[in-house]
Amino acid sequence: MVYIPLLDFWCDIYLQSGSGANTKSAYQGAITRSRQYVDFVEDQFCVKKALLNDEEFASAMLGSNEKTAVAGASEGGAVTGGAGGRNDTSNRRMISVYGVEEGCGSLWQWLASTCGSGSSGWTTQAGGKGDYYGACYVLLAGGDWNDGANCGSRARGASAARASASAVLGGRGRSRPAYSM
């Protein structure tokens, strides 16, 4: 993890690898994706972390590649070899000024921000821990390999429901400093 002083939090350097108690941020770790938002939230809980919110993502990705995607602009380019060490379509290393890797133009990342949008009917969520009524969307950040010209530290998507699971969706954890009294 790396410390982001602007908002006083620690951010995972790499995209999430593993799940549950095996959730980690590891160089060349197999990138976790194609899972529902609630699964990523629970994964982070298991290791005493949470998903980044909108402001945390923006600050952690300061200086990242903007308006480009991962080299090759393909799924293979985004995930082959695991997390870390990638260049973008302009042959620039995909890294923020803090050393956070692949924040923009690789995978959309689930953020902690959810919103309701009306609708009706029940939607089933993974894990058998309850469903939700109506439509509930989650804010995504960074952009994926298909969205090169739109990717960046301020790129956001608002079209993924909590129950969505897609190869273009991943996550990243954060934690707050522990202060002793």
Buried (B, 14 or more C-beta within 10 A) or exposed (E): BBEBEEBEBBBBBBBBBBBEEEBBBBEEBBBBBEBBBBBBBBBBBBBEBBBBBBEBBBBBBBEBBBBBBBBBBEBEBBBEEBBBBBBBBEEEEBBBEBEBBBBBBBBBBBBBBBEEEEEEEEBEBBEEEEEBEEBBBBBBBBBBBBBBEBBBBEBBBEEBBBBBBBEBBBBBBBBEEEEEE
